[in-house]
């Protein structure tokens, strides 16, 4: 799921810039709210550098001259001043974007540093057990777990000292208890976070529930008869053979590849069209359905619409009644704009609280059961998290990833397989069954090449568990 990005922020994609001498700049001079695209603003905040913030997403601006900054794609952004020396706006491609206020929202200001001044030193941190919110999640003390307080210290210290940048929350749940819950950059247990493409795993779960209920016969169901369109561009008899399985495993055969700049079905093209479902199905077929897999966000819209048509209610309503409600999540505590058109500037991503993300992970770790209730069948949990294809050279299930991490141990590098829901920026729900662990991360490293949650898992969490298991009992073999 792609998030709304301003024309300035679109330029802040990975690509790198040459090393430059940093001029002496007074960063607070640039802080404020600026007019951006029509109807949109962006905010400039200052912390250990200058950042552009829009819709809770933060992007670094690097000093490159007097009143001048550079995006990581290399474009120069000057900030003009008036006769009194006050910054009046910024220039991009010759267009002036005025500064409309010298203030920013508290939420955006908090994104400038991990924790408020006076609480942001690693030496200030002292572990505390997560609060019992009586939300169905049992809590415990990490000191009494196989993770140990040293794990909590290492994670939090690494986030506070900048080793692991822009991590917004960390939740570790082992052996049936939440033993670590920490928030940064202004986030809290009650604040929702964008899931980006981790939303795909929720859509997969709803498809599974619809199949469990008999609204859809199964994953071999042909997709086109479930939709109302009379015709499609690029007619091809193979389109009639595309099944739910093909879309869930990213192997529809359509020319839909978010990671190819040449694909007409890449997300940034489809998102600008008036009907994402029709636009996806209008694409030409370049492979037989089921033969090759490419990362295709348009297919998620197709699956969601198939479920809606089968159950005869809007997908968010269906989610509340059949998934979130049974998990004890109130409708007021999450958000999902599910308009599948270019009018949707949130790009159909769910906003959930981290504890509610954890509930989804626990549900799958418990074979679809939540406090004695079978919310989604164990058969679907097993099927959705099994390998059905390879996407970007990674094992892939039904909108669930099956990645691996290489973990350095005293006996050498060990390859650990995981199951995960994941989204751009570092949104993660990790399932590690061999250590009875569910881990949740939210983060703001949007469009970044590195993924701090992966590093935290590989360098801190998994080594601690491996060491504990080697001393107490033999770990189950990696799967």
N, C-alpha and C positions, 0 to 999 in steps of 0.2 A: 504494500500500500504506500503510495507516494504522498508526501505531505505538501501542503501549499508552501511555495517558496517564492520569495520576491525576485525581481530581476537582478538585484544586487546579490542575493544569496545563491542564485543559480550559478553564479560565477565562482562560488566557494567550494568547488568540488575538488577531489584529490587530483593532484597534478604537480604540486610542488612549485617553489620559486627559488631563485638563486639566492645564496647567502648575501646579506646586505648589512651595511653598518646602520645601527639603530640610532636615529637622532634623538636628542633630548627633547621630549615632549611632555606636556602636562596633560595627562590622560583625562582628568575630570573636565577639561575644556570641551570635550566632544560628547560628553554624556547627555542624553536627551532622547526625545521622540521625534522622528522624521517622517515626512510624507513619502510614501513609496508609490507603488502602483495605485491606480484609482480605487479608492475605498479601503486601502491598506496602509498601515504604518509599520515602521520597524523602529526598534530602540537600540541605542548604543550604550553599552555598560562598560565599566572599567573595573578590573581586578588586577591579576598578574599580567594583564595586557588589555587590549581593547577588543570588544566583541560586538557583532551585530546580532540582535535577538529578534526573532519573529515567531509567533505561535509556539512559544516555549522552546524553540530551537536556537542554539547559540553557535556562532561561527566566528572564528578568530580573524582579526585584521592585523596585519603586521606593519609596523612603522617602516616607511621607505623614503622619507624626506620631510621637509618642513610642511606641517599640516597635510600630510599625505600618507596614505596607508595602502597596502597591497593585499588583495585576496590571495588565497593559496593557489588559485589558477593563474595568478600573475597579473591581473588587471589592477591598474592604479586608480585609487579613489581619493581625489583631493577634497579637502574641507575648507571652503572659502571663509573669510572673516569680513566683518564690516569695518567701518572707520574707527570704531571704538575697540576693535580687537576681538569681538565676540564671534564665535563660529555661527554661521547662518544656515548651513546645510551641507550637502555633499553633491559632488558632480559624478555622473556616470554616463559615459558615451556622449558627453556634451550636454546632457540634460540635468538641470538643477532640481534637487529634491530638498525642499526647505525644512529647516528645523522648526517644529511647531511647539516644542516645549523643552525646557531644560530638565524636566523630571522624567522618571521611568517608573513603571509599576514595581511594587515590592517583590513580586515574583521574579521579574526580570533582573532586578538588582541582586537578588540572592544567587542568581546563576553565575555571578562573577567570582565567587569563592566557595569552597566546599562547606564551610560553616562560618557563622559570624565571627568578626574579629574578637579575640579573647577566648574563642572555643575552637579555633582552627589549628592549634598546635598539636602535633601527635602526642606530646607529653601531657596534654590536658585530658586525653581519653582514658576513661575507666569503663570496663565492660559492665553492662547491666542486663539482666534477663529481660526478654521481651514481655510486654504487658499482657495480661490475660484480658482480652477484650470480650470474652464470652461469645465469640463469633464462630465457634466450632473448631477452632485451631488450638490444640493443646500447646502449652509453652513449657520450656525447661531451661536449665542452666547449662551453658556450653561446657563448663568445667566438669560436668558429670557426663559428658558425651565423649565420643571418640575424637571429636575435633579439638577440644581443649581451648582454654582462653588464649593461648599463644596464636591460634588461628584467627580469632577475633581481633587481637591486637595487630597482627600483621596486615590484615585486610584494611582496617580503619586507618592505621598509620600510613599505609600505601596510598590511600585515597587522599588523606589530608596533606601529605607531603608532595603530591602531584605525580607519584609514580604511576598511579592508575587514574587518569583524568576523567572528569565529567561522569563519574558513576553517581547516580541519584539515589539508589537504594540497593541493599543487599539483604536477602533473607535466606537463611539456611535451616532446613527442616530435616532432621534425621531421627530414625527410629520412633516416628510418631509424634515428635515435638519440635516446635519452632524454637531454636536455641540461639539464633542471632538475627536481629532486626535493627538495621541502622539506616538512617536517611541523611541526605546531604543536599546542598544547593537549594535549600528552601523547601524541599519535599517532606512529606509526613505520611503517616499511616492512613490518614483520611483524605489525602489528595490523590486524585486520579492521575494516571500517566498514559501518554499515547503508546499504543502497542505497535504501531506501524505493521509490519508484515507478520508479527505474531498473531494478528487477527486471523490469518489464514487457518491456523490450527483450531480456532473457535468455529469457523465455518465448517471445517471438516467434522468437528464433533457434532454440530447440528445436523449435518448430512447423515451421520451415523445414527443419531436419535430418530430421524425421519425414517430411516431404513428399519430400525428396531420396531418402530410403531406400525410398520407396514404401509406407510404413505408412499414409499418408493420400494419397489420389489428388491432392488439390490444394486451393486455397483456396475453390473453388466447392462443396466438400463440405458437405452439409447437416449441421447440428450435432446435432439431436435423435436421429437414428438411432445416433449414436456414444455415446449415454448410456443409462442403464438405468432411467430413471424411467418409470412407466406412465402418468402423467397430470400435468398442470400446472394451477395456478390461472389464472384469467382466460383460458380457452381461446380460441384465435383461430387460424383456418386459416393465417394468415400466419406463425405461429411455425414451422411446418414448413419454411418457405422460408428461415429464417435460416441463413446460411452462415458458415464460418470467416472468410472475407473480411470479413463484416459485423462480427464481434466484433473482429478484429484492427484494423480501421479505426475502431472505436468507433461504428459506425453500425448497431447491431442493431435499432433501432426500439423497444426496450424502454424503459420509464420508469425509466431508470438514469442519473442525472446527479449526480456527486459535488459539483458546484459549485452545486447548487440545494437550498435548504433545504426545498423542497416535494416533492422527488422521493422516492418510497418506495424507490427503489433506490440512494439515496446510500450511500456507503461506511460511514458511521457507523451506519446502520441495518442493513445487511447483515452487518456484522462481528459483531453481537450474536446472529445466528441460527445454528442448529445445522448447516446445510448451505448454504454460500455458493453453490454451483453451482445447487442446486434453487431457492434463494431468488431468484437472478437470473432464472432461466427462468420462475419463477412470476409475474414482474412483468407488468403489462398492456402491450400494445403501444400506443404513442402515435403512431408513424410507420411507414410502410412500411419494411421492412429495406433498408438501403443509401441511404435518402433524406436523413437528417440525422445528424450526429455529435455526441455529448455525451461528456464525460469519464466513463468508467464502469469503475471498478476491478473490479466484479463480473464483467465480461466476461473479465478475465484469468484468473479462477478457472475459467471455462467452457473457455477455450482450453487451459489446463493439464490439465484433466481429460480433454478430448478426446484430447490427446497421450498421456496415461497409458493410456487405454483402447486406443489404437491400437498402442502399443509394448509393452503388457502388463508394464510395470515402473513403479515410482514415479518421479516426475519428477526428484527429486534424483539418484537412481541413473542415470537416463538422461542427465542433465546431466554427471555425472562421466565416464561412459563415452564420450560422444559430443561433448562440448564442452570441459569443463574439463580432463579428462585429456589430450586432444590438445594443449592449450595449455600443458601442463607444470604444471598446478595440482593439487596433492595434495588428496585428500578431507579430510584433517585441517586444511587451510588455509582452509576456507570453511565457512559454515553456512547452512542453509536448513531451517526448520521448515515443512514443506509440508502440515500438517494444515489442511484447508479448512473448519474449524468454529470456533465461538465459543470453543472451548478453546484456540485458538492466540492467545496474547497477543503474539506477534511479528508477527502479521498477514501471514504468508507472505512476508516480505521476505528477500532474500539478504543475507548479510554477506560481503563480499569485501575483500581487501587492495587498496589503490590500484593497485599494479603489475598486479594481476590484472584490475582494471577496464581498465587501459591495454591489456592483451592483447586484450580484447574489442574495443576501439577499433581497435587495429592490425589485427586479423582483418578487420574490415569495411573498413578503409582499403585492405587488400590483396585485396579481392574474395573474401574467405572462405578465403584460404590462410594457413597458418602454417608457416614453414620447410619449404616444399615440399609440404605436405600440404593437400589441399582439405578443410577441416573442415566448411564449409557452402558450398553452391554459389554461384558468382558470380551466377547468376540470382536466387537468393533474396536476396542482399545488395542487388542492384539493385531488386528488387521491394519488399523491406521498407522501404527508405529512399526510395522514390518516393512521390509524393503520391497518397493515396487518399481523403482527406477533409479537412475543416477542423474542428479542435477548439479551442474558445475563440478563434476567429479566427486560428488558427495552422495552417499546412499540416502535415498529419499522414500518416505512413506506416502501417506495421504495428507498433504499439507503439514506434515511433521518431518523435521530433519532427523537424520541419523549420523551426526558428525563424530569425529574422534578428536582426542587431544593427546599429544605426546608429553609424557610426564617424566622428568628426570628424577631418578631414584639412585640410591647408593649402588644398586646392582645393575644400573643402566637405564636406558630410556624404555618406558613402558607405554604401550598404545592402549588408551582407554576409550571405549565406545560409549556414546551417550545417545539419548533421544532428546530432542529439543524443539520447542516453539521459539522462533526468533524473529526479530525485526531490526531494521536499520537503526543505528545509533547505540545498540547494545541492549535491546529488550530481549530478555532470555528467561525461559523456563526450562531448566535442565532436569532430566530424569537420569539418575545414576543408580539403577537397581542393585548392582553388585555391592554397593555400600549403603543401601537403603536411604538414599539422599534425594531430596528435591531442593533445588536452588533457584532462586529468583533474583534477577537483576533488572533494574531500569537504568537508563543512562542517556547521555546527550551527545555522544560522539557521532553525530549525523554525518554521513558521507565520508567518514574517516576510514583509513585503510586498516588501522589496528583496532582490536576489540578488547578493551580492558577486562570485561567479564571472563573472556576465554583465558586471559593471562592469570587472573586471580584464581580461577579453577585449576589451571595447570601448574601454577607455581606455589600456591598456598593450600587450597582446600584438598585437592586430591593427594598431594604428598603427605599431608597430615593424616588422612584416612588410611593411606597405604602403610604408613609407619605404625599406626595404631593396630591395624589388622595383622601386620606381620608379628607384632609382639603378643597379641591376645589370642588370635585364631587365624587360620588360613583364610585369606580372602577368596571369594568365589571367582572362578576364572572369568576374565573379560570376555564379553560376548561380541 
